[in-house]
Amino acid sequence: MTPTPDSQNDPLARPLQLVPGVGPQRLKLLQRCGLKTVLDAANYFPYRHEDRSEITYIRSLADGEAATVHGIVDSIASRVTRSRKRIVQVGIRDATGVIYGVWFNQPWMQDKFREGRKVLFTGKVQLDPFPSMANPQVEFLPDDFSPDEYEGAVVPVYRLTEDISPMVMRKIIHAALDAALPHIREYLPSKVLAQYHLIDLPEAYRVIHAWQCPAGQLTQEHLARARRRLVMDEFFVITMGLLMKRARTVQLPYSIAHKPPGDLVRAFISRLPFSLTAAQKRVLREIKDDLLAPHPMNRLLHGDVGSGKTVVALTAMLIAVEGGYQAAIMAPTEVLARQHHKTIRALLDGLTVPVRILTGTTRGAERKEVLAALRSGEPGIAIGTHALIQAGVGMPRLGLAVIDEQHKFGVMQRNRLRDQAEQTDVLVMTATPIPRSLALTVYGDLSVSKIDELPAGRRPVHTYVVREDLLPRVWQFVRKQVRQGRQAFVVYPLIDESDTMPLKPATVMFEHLRDTVFPDLRIGLIHGRMAAPDKEDAMRAFARGETNVLVCTTVIEVGIDVPNATVMVVEEAQRFGLAQLHQLRGRIGRGGHESYCILIDQTTEEQQARTAGRTPRQGELLELYANSRLAALARTNDGFEIAEDDLRLRGPGEFFGIEQTGLPALHIADLIRDEEELKLARHLAETLLQYRNQLTAETRAGIRERLRRAFGSNIRGVDAG
């Protein structure tokens, strides 16, 4: 729920229980939907609208048409299929015939009906083998209802919680709008509304909720314009808030003056065993310009797996070190921190740059030595986990903080690293390509650098989506690769067995693979709950080729570099997001050998068919698997394309934990569907910010109030001036 001000000061924060028709019991039900205030209710937008301007007689229904019918409940029945699925079937009768509403696997629907009750069914008609609607929208009617008086017209359809009917929800939303709309004001100048073809904001609320709209007056065009205005409102608020935060950062005084790259940086680049790509050179110029500028850098570096982000970040750190400052890189796991330590030390071999590592397992004399060096302010590079931000750790001359896989850290953790020294430059880095829409919203306060080119010679990974019953053939393929001198990862979603999730756990499957499937091979195990030394031993053995097959969880998602590993098998692959699977796939194909990623999709035939929107036919299983969500990974190795697909399928909340960003919630806007509106809103925010001194005091106050209401307690740093 979007943060809202105190109800004593803001009528839009008026508690929902003060709205007519909302008693204590109903309030609890509404709170399940996140509705607590009248503003919450106003922002609870319908997910679709139904045209109920006409009620159709049952005998006049046409096959495949969407229709609304009125009738009296005539029969209520349920049955269990051979596959143990329950079907509820309710017949309603009008003067011309009977039609049946049919619900699959929703046994509770049977209890909602009673014979003789008047209802409306709205849905798609199927006449064969008998008139029916699958999962129709149901509206229970008063006993004195007459279809001759029906003026349903365009009806908003809301997502419902149990025990609240569609009609009751509409009445509650409309009652809340009575209280809210007088206080929802347009904040954009009329000239801007005309330029961007936007309707008035209060009008958009009225139309989208079909509130006080005469029957027949609403059209699809009206609804589309209302939705567009509300989408633009949500995107404008987010982008304006983030742009203001970014502008505020640029205006901060800055004491560090990084020097242009000198002999150290030139020596490092000349010693690299490969040439930088054009994309790496472009991104380095962007970062260098920020480091030399008289304001703090706050930049996001993202790129595909294997695109060379570490080399770019290391070059930036050397610019800071060469100027007499400290640089630090913080990783979310010890495995990744130690991989960075190993990689960076190898890249800096022959250069006199101190490189130290500090993790939760750094103990005794080694820890004292590292802490003393960091506290001294001696120029050098510190690598670590969250241990870098623990009490007692200080870097008084920290000139550049690099945060790797930054979405895996909390906001407070990221801030504590940059607070080690005043106005530290910050480079946040992720191996998950960021979709365009997230770059404009979630990362809208950051400058963004994108490495969109892979080094020459990087081979694509061959990817296959395979049914579980083909696992024996998969294991044969793994054995064949091992005989050729290669190695394999086998990934599982869980560490141990779970009572709530019937998934294959890594610990159990490790024993199965070791004892039954590959008794003649050397099998290793690594997961996140192992002690750090044990994880190190497992990875070291695999990297040295002492282990043929490494059974693991997603602890190997980032930072593991074993060029001889050419096969990855992911069991329960349907449990992972596409972007995460792409990250896992990036652990192979790092050498010169052909590499193979095999995704075991344990989705059932019935689930596959339901996803495809049809009932499975005999022999159709292979076709359904070809249409699997996972097939996107088989089609392409382009991480940016996969990231867009993943965002489209899972939504922003799951993609990157957007709910933890402190940004206002999106109630109606969709980052994929509404990308054009997002770009327009960004352009509008940039324009108004650039010419803010020419805005009237009333407009500035309106924007400030809109931002305050949207950001709530997260408004620090956002000032509409």
C-alpha positions in Angstrom: 0.0 0.0 0.0 1.2 3.5 -0.8 2.3 5.4 2.3 -0.3 8.0 3.3 -0.2 10.9 5.7 -1.9 11.0 9.1 -5.7 11.0 8.7 -6.1 14.0 11.0 -4.2 16.1 8.4 -5.3 14.5 5.2 -8.9 13.6 4.4 -7.6 11.0 1.9 -6.2 9.1 4.8 -9.6 8.8 6.3 -10.0 5.2 7.7 -12.2 3.0 5.5 -14.3 1.9 8.4 -15.9 5.4 8.4 -17.3 4.7 4.9 -21.0 3.6 4.8 -21.3 -0.1 4.5 -17.9 -1.0 6.0 -18.4 -2.7 9.4 -15.7 -4.5 11.5 -16.0 -7.8 9.7 -16.1 -6.3 6.2 -13.1 -4.1 7.1 -11.0 -7.2 7.9 -11.9 -8.6 4.5 -11.0 -5.4 2.8 -7.7 -5.2 4.6 -6.7 -8.5 3.0 -6.8 -6.5 -0.3 -4.6 -3.8 1.3 -7.5 -1.4 1.7 -7.3 0.7 4.8 -8.1 4.3 3.8 -10.4 6.0 1.3 -7.4 6.7 -0.9 -6.5 3.0 -0.9 -10.1 2.3 -2.2 -9.8 5.1 -4.8 -6.6 3.5 -6.0 -8.1 0.0 -6.1 -8.6 0.0 -9.8 -10.8 -2.5 -11.7 -8.7 -5.0 -13.7 -11.3 -5.0 -16.5 -14.7 -3.6 -17.5 -17.7 -5.6 -18.7 -20.3 -4.2 -21.1 -23.6 -5.3 -19.5 -25.7 -2.7 -21.3 -27.9 -5.6 -22.5 -29.2 -8.7 -20.8 -29.6 -11.5 -23.4 -32.3 -14.2 -23.3 -30.7 -17.7 -22.9 -32.3 -19.0 -26.1 -30.8 -16.1 -28.1 -27.2 -16.8 -27.0 -24.6 -17.4 -29.8 -21.7 -19.8 -29.4 -18.4 -18.0 -28.4 -20.0 -14.6 -27.6 -19.5 -12.7 -24.4 -22.9 -12.1 -22.8 -24.8 -11.3 -19.7 -27.8 -13.4 -18.7 -30.2 -13.1 -15.8 -32.0 -16.0 -14.2 -33.1 -17.8 -11.1 -30.9 -20.6 -9.6 -32.5 -23.8 -10.8 -30.0 -26.5 -9.8 -26.7 -26.9 -7.9 -24.5 -29.9 -8.4 -20.9 -31.1 -8.1 -19.0 -34.1 -9.2 -15.5 -35.5 -9.1 -13.7 -36.5 -12.3 -11.5 -39.6 -12.7 -8.5 -37.3 -12.1 -10.0 -36.4 -8.8 -10.8 -32.8 -9.8 -14.1 -31.4 -8.5 -16.5 -29.6 -10.9 -19.3 -27.4 -9.6 -22.2 -26.8 -12.0 -25.0 -24.3 -11.3 -28.0 -23.9 -13.6 -30.0 -20.7 -13.9 -33.3 -20.4 -15.8 -35.0 -17.5 -17.5 -38.3 -17.6 -19.4 -36.5 -19.1 -22.5 -34.2 -21.7 -21.2 -31.3 -22.9 -18.9 -27.6 -22.1 -18.9 -25.0 -23.6 -16.6 -22.1 -21.9 -14.8 -19.2 -24.3 -14.5 -16.3 -24.0 -12.0 -13.2 -26.3 -12.0 -11.4 -27.1 -8.7 -13.4 -24.4 -6.8 -15.6 -26.4 -4.4 -16.4 -23.4 -2.3 -18.5 -22.0 -5.2 -21.2 -24.5 -4.4 -21.9 -22.9 -1.0 -22.4 -19.5 -2.5 -25.7 -20.4 -4.3 -29.2 -21.3 -3.1 -32.1 -22.4 -5.3 -34.5 -19.6 -6.2 -31.9 -16.8 -5.8 -31.7 -14.2 -8.6 -28.3 -13.9 -10.3 -26.4 -12.5 -13.3 -23.9 -14.6 -15.2 -21.4 -12.7 -17.4 -18.9 -14.7 -19.5 -18.1 -16.5 -22.7 -20.9 -18.8 -24.0 -20.3 -22.4 -25.0 -23.4 -24.1 -26.5 -21.9 -27.6 -27.1 -22.8 -30.0 -25.5 -25.1 -27.7 -23.5 -25.4 -24.0 -22.9 -22.7 -23.1 -20.3 -20.2 -20.5 -19.2 -16.8 -21.5 -17.7 -16.0 -19.5 -14.5 -18.5 -16.7 -15.2 -18.6 -13.5 -13.4 -21.4 -13.8 -10.9 -23.6 -11.1 -9.4 -26.2 -11.9 -6.8 -29.3 -9.7 -7.1 -32.0 -8.5 -4.8 -35.3 -10.4 -4.9 -37.1 -7.4 -6.5 -34.6 -7.1 -9.4 -36.2 -6.8 -12.8 -34.2 -7.1 -16.1 -36.5 -4.5 -17.6 -35.0 -1.9 -15.3 -31.4 -3.0 -15.7 -28.9 -0.2 -16.5 -25.7 -2.1 -15.9 -23.9 -0.5 -18.9 -20.1 -0.7 -18.4 -19.4 -2.3 -15.1 -16.0 -2.2 -13.4 -14.7 -5.6 -12.3 -12.5 -5.7 -9.2 -10.4 -8.5 -7.7 -12.3 -9.8 -4.8 -11.6 -11.3 -1.5 -13.7 -14.1 -0.1 -17.2 -13.2 1.1 -17.4 -9.8 -0.7 -19.6 -9.9 -3.8 -18.9 -7.8 -6.9 -21.9 -5.6 -6.2 -20.8 -4.9 -2.6 -17.3 -4.1 -3.7 -18.6 -1.6 -6.2 -20.7 0.1 -3.6 -17.8 0.3 -1.2 -15.5 1.7 -3.8 -18.1 4.3 -4.9 -18.8 5.3 -1.3 -15.1 5.8 -0.8 -14.9 7.9 -3.9 -17.6 10.2 -2.5 -15.1 11.0 0.3 -11.9 10.9 -1.7 -12.7 12.7 -5.0 -13.2 16.2 -3.6 -9.6 16.0 -2.4 -8.0 14.5 -5.5 -6.9 17.6 -7.4 -5.2 18.1 -10.8 -1.7 19.3 -10.2 -0.5 19.6 -13.9 -1.1 22.9 -15.8 -3.9 22.8 -18.4 -1.3 23.6 -21.1 0.6 20.4 -20.2 -2.6 18.3 -20.2 -3.4 19.6 -23.6 0.1 19.0 -25.0 0.2 15.4 -23.7 -3.5 14.7 -24.6 -4.4 13.9 -20.9 -7.8 14.3 -19.3 -8.2 15.8 -15.8 -7.1 13.5 -12.9 -10.4 13.6 -11.0 -12.3 12.8 -14.2 -10.0 9.8 -14.8 -10.9 8.4 -11.4 -14.6 8.9 -12.0 -14.5 7.2 -15.4 -12.3 4.3 -14.5 -14.6 3.4 -11.6 -17.7 4.2 -13.6 -18.8 6.4 -10.7 -21.8 8.7 -11.4 -21.6 7.9 -15.1 -25.0 7.8 -16.8 -25.7 4.5 -18.6 -24.5 4.4 -22.2 -22.1 7.4 -21.7 -19.0 5.3 -21.1 -17.2 4.0 -24.2 -14.0 2.0 -24.6 -12.3 5.3 -25.7 -13.4 7.0 -22.5 -12.0 4.1 -20.4 -8.7 4.1 -22.4 -8.2 7.8 -21.8 -8.9 7.5 -18.1 -6.5 4.6 -17.7 -3.8 6.5 -19.6 -4.1 9.5 -17.4 -3.8 7.3 -14.2 -0.9 5.4 -15.6 0.9 8.7 -16.5 0.1 9.9 -13.0 1.8 6.9 -11.3 4.9 7.0 -13.6 5.2 10.8 -13.4 5.3 10.7 -9.6 8.0 8.0 -9.4 10.2 9.5 -12.1 9.9 13.1 -10.8 10.7 11.9 -7.3 13.8 10.0 -8.4 15.0 12.8 -10.7 14.8 15.2 -7.8 16.7 12.8 -5.6 19.4 12.6 -8.4 19.5 16.4 -8.8 20.0 16.8 -5.1 22.9 14.4 -5.2 24.6 16.3 -8.0 24.2 19.6 -6.0 26.0 18.1 -2.9 29.5 19.6 -2.1 32.3 17.3 -2.9 35.8 17.1 -1.4 37.4 14.3 -3.4 39.0 15.4 -6.7 40.0 12.2 -8.5 42.9 12.6 -10.8 42.8 11.6 -14.5 44.1 8.0 -15.1 47.8 7.8 -14.9 50.7 5.3 -15.2 49.0 2.7 -12.9 45.8 2.5 -14.9 47.7 2.5 -18.3 50.0 -0.3 -17.0 47.0 -2.3 -15.9 45.1 -2.0 -19.2 48.3 -2.8 -21.2 48.9 -6.0 -19.2 45.4 -7.4 -19.8 45.6 -10.7 -21.9 42.7 -9.4 -24.0 41.5 -6.2 -25.6 38.6 -4.3 -24.1 35.4 -4.3 -26.1 34.0 -1.1 -27.5 31.2 -1.3 -24.9 33.7 -1.6 -22.1 35.6 1.4 -23.4 32.4 3.5 -23.7 31.3 2.6 -20.1 34.8 3.4 -18.8 34.6 6.8 -20.3 31.2 7.4 -18.6 32.6 6.3 -15.2 35.8 8.3 -15.6 33.9 11.4 -16.4 31.8 10.9 -13.2 34.9 10.3 -11.1 36.6 13.5 -12.3 33.4 15.6 -11.9 32.9 17.8 -8.8 30.0 15.8 -7.4 29.4 12.3 -6.1 29.1 9.5 -8.7 25.9 7.4 -8.2 26.0 5.0 -11.2 24.6 1.6 -12.1 26.8 -0.8 -14.2 24.9 -3.7 -15.7 25.5 -6.1 -18.5 25.1 -9.7 -19.5 26.9 -12.7 -18.0 30.6 -12.6 -19.0 30.5 -9.1 -20.5 33.5 -7.9 -18.5 32.0 -5.8 -15.7 34.7 -6.8 -13.2 37.5 -5.4 -15.3 35.6 -2.2 -15.8 35.0 -1.9 -12.0 38.6 -2.7 -11.2 39.8 0.0 -13.6 37.6 2.5 -11.8 39.0 1.4 -8.5 42.5 1.9 -9.7 41.7 5.5 -10.7 40.8 6.1 -7.0 43.8 4.2 -5.7 46.2 6.0 -8.0 44.9 9.3 -6.7 45.7 8.3 -3.1 42.3 6.9 -2.0 40.9 3.6 -0.9 38.5 1.5 -3.0 36.2 -1.2 -1.8 34.0 -3.8 -3.4 31.2 -5.5 -1.4 29.7 -8.8 -2.5 26.6 -10.5 -1.1 28.3 -13.9 -0.4 31.7 -15.1 0.8 32.0 -17.4 -2.3 31.6 -14.4 -4.6 33.9 -12.2 -2.4 36.7 -14.8 -2.6 36.2 -15.2 -6.3 36.6 -11.4 -6.7 39.7 -11.6 -4.5 41.2 -14.4 -6.6 40.4 -12.7 -9.9 41.5 -9.2 -8.9 44.8 -10.4 -7.5 45.5 -12.3 -10.7 44.7 -9.3 -12.9 46.9 -7.0 -10.7 49.9 -9.5 -10.7 53.1 -7.4 -11.0 51.5 -4.2 -9.9 52.1 -2.8 -6.4 48.5 -2.4 -5.3 47.5 -3.8 -1.9 44.5 -6.1 -2.1 42.8 -7.3 1.1 39.8 -9.4 1.9 37.5 -9.2 4.9 34.6 -11.6 5.4 32.8 -13.0 8.3 35.3 -15.9 8.6 38.4 -13.6 8.7 39.8 -14.3 12.2 42.6 -13.6 14.6 45.9 -12.0 13.5 44.7 -11.8 9.8 41.6 -9.8 10.8 43.6 -7.4 13.0 46.1 -6.8 10.2 43.3 -6.1 7.6 41.4 -3.8 10.0 44.6 -1.9 10.8 45.4 -1.4 7.1 41.9 -0.2 6.3 41.8 2.2 9.3 45.1 3.7 8.3 43.7 5.1 5.1 46.5 3.4 3.0 45.5 3.4 -0.7 44.5 0.0 -1.8 41.6 -2.3 -2.6 39.3 -3.9 0.0 37.2 -6.8 -1.0 34.5 -8.3 1.4 31.0 -9.2 2.3 28.8 -7.3 4.7 31.7 -7.6 7.1 33.0 -4.4 5.5 30.2 -2.4 7.1 30.3 -3.9 10.6 31.1 -1.8 13.6 34.8 -1.2 14.1 35.6 -1.3 10.4 36.6 2.0 9.0 38.1 3.3 5.7 38.7 7.1 6.2 39.9 7.7 2.7 37.3 5.6 0.8 37.1 7.2 -2.6 35.1 4.6 -4.5 32.6 2.0 -3.2 31.6 -0.8 -5.6 28.5 -2.8 -4.6 28.2 -6.0 -6.6 24.9 -7.7 -7.1 23.5 -4.7 -5.3 19.8 -5.9 -5.3 20.8 -8.6 -2.8 21.7 -5.9 -0.2 19.2 -3.8 1.8 19.2 -0.1 1.3 20.7 0.5 4.7 23.6 -1.9 4.0 24.4 -0.1 0.8 24.3 3.3 2.5 26.6 2.2 5.4 29.4 1.3 2.9 29.2 4.7 1.2 29.0 6.5 4.5 32.5 5.2 5.4 33.8 8.5 4.1 32.1 11.7 3.2 30.7 11.9 -0.3 32.1 8.6 -1.6 31.6 7.8 -5.2 29.4 4.8 -5.7 29.2 2.2 -8.5 26.5 -0.4 -8.1 27.0 -3.4 -10.3 24.8 -6.3 -11.3 25.1 -9.3 -13.7 21.4 -9.3 -14.2 20.6 -7.1 -17.2 18.1 -4.4 -16.2 15.0 -4.0 -18.4 14.5 -0.5 -19.8 11.4 0.1 -17.7 13.2 -0.7 -14.5 16.1 1.5 -15.5 13.7 4.4 -15.8 11.8 3.7 -12.5 13.6 1.6 -9.8 17.0 3.0 -10.9 15.8 6.3 -12.0 18.0 8.2 -9.5 21.1 6.5 -10.9 23.1 7.2 -14.0 23.1 3.9 -16.0 26.0 2.3 -17.9 25.2 -0.7 -20.0 27.7 -3.2 -21.4 25.9 -4.7 -24.3 28.7 -6.5 -26.0 30.4 -9.8 -25.2 34.1 -10.4 -25.6 35.2 -12.0 -28.9 35.3 -15.8 -28.8 32.6 -16.3 -26.2 30.6 -19.3 -27.3 26.8 -19.5 -26.9 25.5 -22.2 -24.5 23.3 -24.8 -26.1 20.1 -24.9 -24.0 17.4 -27.6 -23.9 14.1 -28.0 -22.1 13.6 -31.6 -21.2 10.8 -33.7 -19.5 11.6 -35.4 -16.3 11.1 -38.8 -17.7 14.1 -38.3 -20.0 16.5 -37.9 -17.0 18.2 -41.2 -17.6 19.3 -40.0 -21.0 20.5 -36.7 -19.4 22.7 -38.6 -17.0 24.1 -40.6 -19.8 25.1 -37.3 -21.6 26.7 -36.0 -18.4 28.7 -39.2 -18.1 29.8 -38.8 -21.7 31.0 -35.3 -21.1 33.0 -36.3 -18.0 34.7 -39.1 -20.0 35.8 -36.4 -22.4 37.5 -34.7 -19.5 34.8 -32.1 -18.8 32.8 -31.3 -15.6 29.2 -30.7 -14.7 27.0 -28.7 -12.3 23.7 -30.2 -11.1 21.4 -27.5 -9.5 18.5 -28.0 -7.2 16.1 -25.4 -5.7 16.3 -26.5 -2.1 19.0 -27.5 0.4 17.0 -29.9 2.5 13.7 -31.7 2.3 10.7 -29.5 3.0 7.2 -30.5 4.4 5.6 -27.6 2.5 7.4 -27.8 -0.8 7.6 -31.2 -2.5 10.9 -30.5 -4.3 14.1 -32.4 -4.8 16.6 -31.2 -2.2 20.3 -30.9 -3.0 21.5 -32.9 0.1 19.3 -35.9 -0.7 20.0 -35.8 -4.4 23.7 -35.6 -3.8 23.6 -38.9 -2.0 21.4 -40.4 -4.8 23.7 -39.2 -7.6 26.8 -40.3 -5.7 25.6 -43.7 -4.7 23.2 -44.7 -7.5 23.6 -42.7 -10.7 27.4 -42.0 -10.7 29.0 -44.4 -8.3 32.2 -44.4 -10.4 32.5 -40.6 -10.5 33.7 -38.0 -8.0 30.7 -36.0 -6.8 30.9 -32.8 -4.7 28.3 -30.7 -2.9 28.0 -27.0 -2.1 25.1 -25.0 -0.7 24.6 -21.8 1.2 24.4 -23.3 4.7 27.7 -25.0 4.6 30.5 -23.5 6.7 32.7 -21.2 4.6 35.8 -23.4 4.8 33.7 -26.4 3.5 32.4 -24.3 0.7 35.9 -23.2 -0.2 37.1 -26.8 -0.2 34.2 -27.9 -2.4 34.8 -25.1 -4.9 38.6 -25.6 -4.9 38.2 -29.3 -5.6 35.9 -28.6 -8.5 38.1 -25.8 -9.9 41.1 -28.1 -9.8 39.2 -30.9 -11.6 39.3 -33.2 -8.5 35.5 -33.4 -8.6 33.6 -34.4 -11.8 30.1 -33.3 -10.9 29.2 -30.6 -8.4 25.7 -30.8 -6.9 24.7 -27.4 -5.7 22.0 -24.8 -5.1 21.9 -21.2 -6.4 24.9 -20.4 -4.3 26.8 -20.8 -7.6 24.6 -18.2 -9.4 27.3 -15.6 -9.6 31.1 -15.4 -9.3 32.0 -19.0 -10.0 34.5 -19.4 -12.8 35.5 -23.0 -13.9 36.3 -22.9 -17.6 36.3 -26.7 -17.8 32.7 -27.0 -16.7 30.6 -27.6 -19.9 27.3 -29.1 -18.6 24.7 -27.7 -16.3 21.6 -29.7 -15.4 18.9 -27.7 -13.5 16.2 -29.9 -11.9 12.8 -28.4 -11.0 13.7 -25.6 -13.5 10.1 -24.4 -13.6 10.7 -23.1 -10.0 13.3 -20.5 -11.1 12.9 -17.2 -12.8 14.3 -16.8 -16.4 16.8 -14.2 -15.3 18.1 -16.5 -12.5 18.4 -19.4 -14.9 20.3 -17.3 -17.3 22.7 -16.4 -14.4 23.2 -20.0 -13.6 23.8 -20.8 -17.2 26.5 -18.2 -17.2 28.6 -20.5 -15.0 29.4 -22.7 -18.0 30.7 -21.8 -21.5 33.6 -19.9 -20.0 36.2 -22.0 -21.8 36.8 -22.9 -25.4 34.5 -26.0 -25.3 30.9 -26.5 -26.5 28.7 -26.2 -23.5 25.2 -27.4 -22.7 22.5 -26.3 -20.2 19.7 -28.8 -19.7 16.5 -27.6 -17.9 14.4 -30.3 -16.4 10.8 -29.1 -16.5 8.7 -31.0 -14.0 5.5 -29.2 -14.8 2.8 -31.8 -15.3 1.1 -32.3 -18.6 -2.1 -30.9 -17.2 -0.3 -27.7 -15.9 1.4 -27.3 -19.3 -2.0 -27.5 -21.0 -3.6 -25.0 -18.7 -0.7 -22.6 -19.2 -1.3 -23.0 -23.0 -5.0 -22.3 -22.5 -6.4 -25.6 -23.7 -7.1 -29.2 -22.7 -4.2 -31.5 -23.5 -4.8 -34.0 -26.4 -3.1 -37.3 -26.5 0.4 -37.0 -28.0 0.4 -33.2 -27.4 2.9 -33.2 -24.6 6.0 -32.5 -26.6 4.3 -29.5 -28.3 3.4 -28.1 -24.9 6.9 -28.4 -23.6 8.2 -26.6 -26.7 5.8 -23.8 -25.7 7.1 -23.8 -22.2 8.0 -20.5 -20.4 11.5 -22.0 -20.2 11.7 -22.2 -24.0 12.8 -18.5 -24.1 16.2 -19.7 -22.7 16.5 -22.2 -25.5 15.8 -19.6 -28.1 18.4 -17.0 -27.1 21.6 -16.4 -25.0 20.8 -12.6 -25.0 20.5 -11.7 -21.3 18.7 -8.4 -22.1 16.0 -10.2 -24.1 15.6 -12.8 -21.3 15.4 -10.0 -18.7 12.5 -8.4 -20.6 10.7 -11.8 -20.9 11.3 -12.5 -17.2 9.9 -9.1 -16.2 6.9 -9.6 -18.4 6.2 -13.1 -16.9 6.9 -12.5 -13.2 6.2 -8.8 -12.8 8.5 -6.2 -11.1 7.8 -7.4 -7.6 9.3 -10.8 -8.1 12.0 -9.7 -10.6 14.0 -7.6 -8.2 12.1 -7.3 -4.9 10.7 -3.9 -6.0 8.5 -3.7 -2.9 11.7 -3.1 -0.9 12.8 -0.1 -2.9 10.6 2.4 -1.0 9.0 3.6 -4.2 5.3 4.2 -4.5 3.3 1.1 -5.5 2.0 0.8 -9.1 -1.8 0.3 -8.8 -2.7 0.5 -12.5 0.5 1.1 -14.5 2.3 -1.9 -16.0 6.0 -1.6 -16.7 5.8 -3.7 -19.8 2.5 -2.8 -21.3 2.8 0.9 -20.6 6.4 1.5 -21.6 5.5 4.3 -24.0 3.6 6.2 -21.2 6.6 5.6 -18.9 8.9 7.3 -21.4 6.4 10.2 -21.8 6.1 10.6 -18.1 9.9 10.7 -17.7 10.1 13.3 -20.5 7.4 15.4 -18.7 9.2 15.1 -15.4 12.5 16.1 -16.9 10.9 19.1 -18.7 9.1 20.4 -15.6 12.2 20.0 -13.5 14.3 21.9 -16.0 11.8 24.7 -16.1 10.6 24.5 -12.5 11.3 28.2 -11.9 8.8 29.1 -14.6 6.0 27.1 -12.9 3.4 28.9 -10.9 3.5 28.6 -7.1 0.2 26.7 -7.3 1.6 24.1 -9.7 4.8 23.6 -7.6 2.7 23.2 -4.5 0.4 20.7 -6.2 3.4 18.6 -7.4 4.9 18.8 -3.9 1.7 17.6 -2.3 1.3 14.7 -4.9 4.9 13.6 -4.2 4.3 13.8 -0.4 1.3 11.6 -0.6 3.0 9.1 -2.9 6.3 8.7 -1.1 5.1 9.2 2.5 8.0 8.6 4.9 10.3 7.9 2.0 10.2 11.5 0.8 13.5 12.4 2.3 15.6 13.9 -0.4 12.6 14.6 -2.7 11.8 18.3 -2.6 9.6 19.9 -5.2 10.9 23.3 -4.4 
